[in-house]
């Protein structure tokens, strides 16, 4: 028993010793590499409370290193992923790989481009992404003033002029009704059955103006001509104003935007055609390099659109600041994964579009041949992790981790094109100049007529129109009774003079000392008729006197 127990203990000790030796030998045979990266959420996050970096790439690198059996020393540096300077040298992580004894592997969202492939070697892509727009979230309209909607067809100055016209017309009707001699106020109480004398007091004048302004009519109309001129001009004015108001209010309601937020474009073609928003790119970023070297038509047009407007930003922080200050008129082209990550954590932002050139991300290695063995192992590890779904799981976890915003995809929003629908323009005094000018001119005419009515009532108007009196006495009526006996009777001329030889010539005097004038036939007939009529009057008077003098039987 003792011998068997000792054998078992010795055998276990030997196995443990061999395992320790094998582990030490394996650890001594695992290569170690210097790995560099930059802070770029969510790929690499800043240091946490423990002083360690975390992120999508940090966890992926740990899985790849375990799968490919190598150790690494991760260093986080500042700068970019890499861009070529005008002198041909490389900056950023690509430049770090070209420096000897600086780093052997660069990890992060390093896009594979033909230009970069000439400077470094790449592994198999571990992640692909498109290019999307990151833009401010459209806000729902506030109802265009809500309770003030009915006042929006006209400007404030237009409403002020309409109110002033209403007051002046009301006061004008009151003055005409009070002082015009032709108005209802001059009607006597006995003849005023309907009490029309009180129709155009101050309060009733305002009532007349407001009731006719709303097409409701009024019991009495002005009686004088001046008052009717004011009333008719006011009716025409209100007709024009109400028609313009109704038409403009209809256009306002037809063009009133929905409560739901909406975009002003649907595709990149709409942006290029309408130029409704500005599009920016981070200078020397992966998106900049991809679009600059792209052969796709739409990608090339978008790059030219950005370049023509000089919409370059220095970094992501500057782009976000400009985006928020643009009131929805500036968008930033970013990798779709980065744009979605930012939109999930900034609820005032949304993403849109994913149709431009795709971007493939991979690990970068130096061009030396000694990197080929580890690159081959990393390629195999990445393919295994992708097939197992671990890469996709990491991607989804770090995208949603810490995100709290919803509905970040702007593709679900409706599109409201500014060039469609009814046009609405707030009407100002210049647009309504004709009705106001017409009312003003009619007011001047009414004032002139009102003045003439007052002058006519005082008799001054008749004196102005009366002709100067002619010299000489007025002619007596033909059938007037003769005056007193001592009044001289008018001379009666006959066709023939009593004294032949006298008066047959014009200018000779007769017996009564007057010159006999030879008359025309018509004038002689008139004089004869006058003499006959006078004789009849004399005969009738004599007969009446004789009847009065007869003794009463």
LOKOLGU-318464 format. One record per residue (C-alpha): residue in three letters; x, z, y. Coordinates in steps of 0.02 Angstrom, whole numbers, plus 50000, padded with zeros to 5 digits. Layout:
<sites>
AlaXZY ...
</sites>
This chain:
<sites>
Unk500005000050000 Unk501385004650120 Unk502334988750079 Unk500814977750110 Unk500424986250276 Unk502194983850335 Unk502134965550290 Unk500544963050391 Unk501274971450545 Unk502854961150532 Unk501874945050515 Unk500794948650669 Unk502324952850771 Unk503154936750721 Unk501634926350770 Unk501534935050938 Unk503374932050968 Unk503234913750926 Unk501744911651042 Unk502674919651186 Unk504174908551158 Unk503084893151148 Unk502194897651310 Unk503834900351400 Unk504474883651336 Unk502874874751390 Unk502904882451562 Unk504694877551584 Unk504234859451539 Unk502734857451661 Unk503244848051819 Unk502794854651992 Unk502394843852143 Unk502234846352329 Unk500484841452384 Unk499954839252566 Unk498234837852644 Unk497334840652809 Unk495814850952858 Unk494294839752842 Unk492654848152794 Unk491964847752663 Unk493514841052576 Unk494664854652641 Unk493984869352739 Unk494944880752855 Unk495644896852785 Unk494364909452730 Unk494434928452744 Unk495734929452606 Unk496874917152694 Unk496584903352566 Unk495934885752591 Unk494414880152498 Unk493394864452482 Unk492914849552377 Unk494694842652361 Unk495454859852331 Unk494354862852178 Unk494544844952117 Unk496444846252129 Unk496404862052024 Unk495384853451888 Unk496494837951890 Unk498074848551881 Unk497394858151732 Unk496854842051646 Unk498484832951684 Unk499604848151650 Unk500594849751810 Unk500874862751942 Unk500754859852129 Unk501154867952294 Unk499764863852419 Unk500224862652603 Unk498954859752741 Unk499644850352890 Unk498894843853051 Unk498584825853094 Unk497644811653011 Unk497614803852840 Unk498764790352901 Unk498844775553017 Unk500184762953060 Unk501024764153229 Unk501414748653333 Unk503244749753280 Unk502754748553096 Unk503004766753050 Unk501644777352975 Unk500904793353043 Unk499874806652957 Unk499894810052770 Unk500514792552730 Unk502024795752841 Unk502334812352751 Unk502434803252585 Unk503694790852653 Unk504854804652708 Unk506074810052573 Unk505894827652504 Unk504304830252607 Unk502894828052480 Unk502524818352324 Unk500624818552324 Unk499344817752464 Unk497544822552429 Unk495964821652530 Unk494744808352587 Unk496124795252591 Unk495334778052590 Unk496144764352488 Unk496514749752603 Unk497624734552577 Unk498764740152718 Unk498994757552645 Unk499294750652470 Unk500844742252539 Unk501514759052594 Unk501014770852452 Unk500284770652277 Unk498514776252239 Unk497674784052089 Unk495994779052020 Unk494604782452146 Unk493784799252123 Unk492434796452253 Unk491574781952343 Unk490574782052502 Unk489764770052621 Unk489784769852811 Unk488304777452901 Unk487734781253077 Unk487684799153135 Unk486514800353284 Unk485444813053376 Unk483784816953296 Unk482354808653391 Unk481204821253470 Unk479324820653461 Unk478524815753625 Unk477774829953724 Unk476154820553753 Unk476734812853917 Unk476154827354021 Unk474714833053910 Unk473454839054042 Unk474174827554176 Unk473844811954075 Unk472374806754185 Unk473474807354339 Unk474874796754268 Unk474184779254307 Unk474604782054492 Unk476104789654576 Unk475984805554678 Unk476104795754841 Unk474654784554786 Unk473554799654750 Unk474024806754920 Unk473504790855010 Unk471864790054914 Unk471474808054963 Unk471914804255144 Unk470774788955142 Unk469364799455070 Unk469534812355209 Unk469644799355348 Unk468124789855285 Unk467114805855271 Unk467574811455446 Unk467234793855513 Unk465484793755438 Unk465174810955512 Unk465694805355688 Unk464654789555677 Unk463154799055613 Unk463304811855752 Unk463664800955904 Unk463044783455864 Unk461394779555955 Unk460844768855808 Unk461024781855671 Unk459764792755581 Unk460174807455693 Unk459264798655838 Unk457634797255741 Unk456304809055806 Unk455694823055696 Unk453924815755691 Unk454554799255618 Unk455844807055501 Unk454804809455345 Unk456284810355224 Unk457344821155339 Unk458624807255354 Unk459264814655515 Unk460314826755413 Unk461024813755293 Unk462714812155378 Unk463224829355429 Unk464984834755389 Unk464604840955213 Unk463444826555172 Unk464734814055234 Unk465984820955108 Unk464624820454976 Unk464254802255017 Unk466104797655002 Unk466384806554836 Unk464754800654757 Unk465054782454803 Unk466874784154746 Unk466224788154571 Unk464894774354579 Unk463464786854583 Unk462644780954744 Unk461824791254882 Unk460054793954942 Unk460314786755116 Unk461424772955181 Unk462074772355359 Unk460844764955482 Unk462034759055617 Unk463104743655603 Unk464714753455623 Unk464204765555485 Unk463784751255369 Unk465474743155400 Unk466304759355348 Unk465184761255196 Unk465444743455134 Unk467324744255158 Unk467364760855065 Unk466364753354921 Unk467554738654907 Unk469044750354915 Unk468374761654778 Unk467964746654670 Unk469764740554680 Unk470494757754651 Unk469394761654501 Unk469714744854420 Unk471594747054441 Unk471504764954377 Unk470484760154223 Unk471624745754176 Unk473204755954198 Unk472494770854103 Unk472044759153959 Unk473814752353957 Unk474474770153959 Unk473434775453810 Unk473864759453715 Unk475734761753745 Unk475724780553721 Unk476994784853586 Unk476494794153431 Unk476854812453407 Unk478004808353262 Unk479834805353306 Unk480374787353292 Unk481934776753304 Unk482184761853417 Unk482964751153280 Unk482794747453095 Unk484404738653050 Unk486134735553120 Unk485494718553175 Unk484244727153288 Unk485644737053370 Unk486664721453401 Unk485164711953469 Unk484324725253575 Unk485894735053621 Unk484774750153636 Unk486144762553588 Unk488034763453597 Unk489024765053435 Unk490704773753428 Unk492134775553303 Unk493504788653288 Unk495114780053333 Unk496314777053186 Unk495054784353063 Unk494664777252892 Unk493104768952963 Unk494164760953098 Unk495374753952970 Unk494004748052852 Unk492994738852985 Unk494524731453067 Unk495104723252906 Unk493384719252836 Unk492854701652796 Unk491004705752793 Unk490034697952935 Unk489014713252984 Unk490524724852979 Unk491494712953089 Unk490064711653214 Unk489894730653224 Unk491754732453254 Unk491694719553393 Unk490194728353468 Unk491164744753474 Unk492714736353543 Unk491764726853678 Unk491054743153746 Unk492654753353721 Unk491694766653625 Unk493204774953546 Unk493304793753528 Unk494854804153498 Unk494164815053358 Unk492564821053278 Unk492314835053404 Unk492334823053551 Unk491134811553460 Unk489884825553427 Unk489964831353608 Unk489674813953675 Unk488254811353553 Unk487324826953610 Unk487554822553793 Unk486904804753774 Unk485054809153751 Unk484944798653595 Unk485914783653663 Unk487544786053567 Unk487894785853379 Unk489484788053279 Unk490014777753128 Unk490654789552993 Unk490844789652804 Unk489134792952730 Unk489684808852640 Unk490414816352798 Unk488914811152903 Unk487704819052780 Unk488734834952772 Unk488674836652962 Unk486814832652971 Unk486404846352845 Unk487254859152957 Unk486724852353126 Unk484844850453130 Unk484904840253290 Unk485794826153197 Unk485224813553068 Unk486044799752967 Unk485514781752958 Unk486084766552861 Unk487274764252717 Unk487494745552708 Unk489224742752781 Unk490824741352680 Unk491044754652544 Unk492534766352550 Unk493504771852395 Unk494474788252402 Unk495984792152292 Unk497564802552281 Unk499104794752362 Unk500874795052289 Unk502584790152348 Unk503244773152299 Unk504644780352191 Unk504594776652006 Unk504694795151962 Unk502874796952020 Unk502194785051890 Unk502084797551746 Unk501094810351844 Unk500044796551923 Unk499564790251752 Unk499074807651695 Unk498064810351854 Unk497164793851828 Unk496694799151653 Unk496124816251714 Unk495054808951853 Unk494204796851733 Unk493854811151612 Unk493144822151749 Unk492034808151813 Unk491374804551641 Unk491004822951613 Unk490034823651776 Unk491134837251848 Unk491644826651997 Unk489824823152039 Unk489424841552020 Unk490814846452139 Unk490254833452263 Unk488434839352264 Unk488894857852270 Unk490014856152420 Unk488794844652508 Unk487344856852493 Unk488334872852504 Unk487934881052670 Unk486734867252722 Unk485034872652785 Unk484314857452877 Unk483004846252799 Unk482484828152820 Unk484184822252874 Unk483904804252820 Unk483314794152969 Unk482754779852858 Unk481084788652832 Unk480704788853018 Unk479574775553094 Unk480254762753214 Unk479574761153390 Unk480204745553471 Unk480214745953662 Unk479774727453677 Unk478114728753585 Unk476424735153634 Unk475584736553801 Unk476654738253954 Unk476314753154065 Unk476974754454241 Unk476474768354359 Unk475634760354509 Unk476284764954680 Unk475654761554857 Unk476524744754858 Unk475504739154708 Unk473874744254794 Unk474314737954968 Unk472844725754978 Unk471444738754957 Unk472264750655079 Unk472554736855207 Unk470764730855189 Unk470084748355218 Unk471194750655370 Unk470644734255452 Unk468814737855417 Unk469064754955496 Unk469684746555654 Unk468184734855656 Unk467004749655630 Unk467824758855775 Unk467594743755889 Unk465754741855840 Unk465484760555864 Unk466194759456041 Unk465064744656084 Unk463544754056019 Unk463904768656134 Unk464194757356285 Unk462584747856250 Unk461574763956241 Unk462224769456411 Unk461834752656492 Unk463634748956532 Unk463674734856408 Unk462184726156495 Unk463014727856664 Unk464554719456596 Unk463504704856530 Unk462364703156685 Unk462654687856800 Unk462874689556988 Unk461194687857089 Unk460904671357183 Unk460504671057369 Unk458724667357428 Unk457004673657384 Unk456314672357211 Unk454944659357181 Unk453134665557170 Unk452184663157009 Unk451024648157006 Unk449444657756966 Unk449804673057071 Unk448444678657189 Unk448784675157374 Unk449454689357476 Unk448714696757635 Unk447974685357768 Unk449374688457888 Unk450634682157758 Unk451144664457787 Unk450554652357656 Unk451754639957580 Unk451634622457644 Unk450664610157541 Unk451234592357540 Unk450094577857506 Unk450434560157462 Unk449914553857636 Unk450184562157801 Unk448654565857911 Unk449504557858057 Unk449954540358013 Unk451574535558086 Unk452224553358068 Unk453054559857917 Unk453234543057835 Unk455074544357864 Unk456184557557791 Unk456724570657918 Unk455324568358049 Unk454354583658105 Unk452474585658088 Unk451244595058195 Unk451724611758122 Unk453504609358169 Unk454094606257990 Unk454834590557931 Unk453784580357815 Unk454704576057656 Unk454204561557549 Unk454034568157372 Unk454204559857207 Unk452624556257107 Unk452884570556985 Unk453224583157123 Unk451684577157216 Unk450614580157063 Unk451314597757044 Unk450974601757227 Unk449224594757214 Unk448874605457061 Unk449524620857151 Unk448394617157299 Unk446884614757185 Unk447214631057096 Unk447404640357261 Unk445784632857321 Unk444894638757166 Unk445504656457195 Unk444884655857376 Unk443184649057324 Unk442964662557191 Unk443384676157318 Unk442134669557444 Unk440764668857313 Unk441134686857263 Unk441044692457446 Unk439374683557471 Unk438644691857318 Unk439204708657382 Unk438424705557553 Unk436704700557482 Unk435404713557517 Unk434784722657368 Unk433004718257323 
</sites>
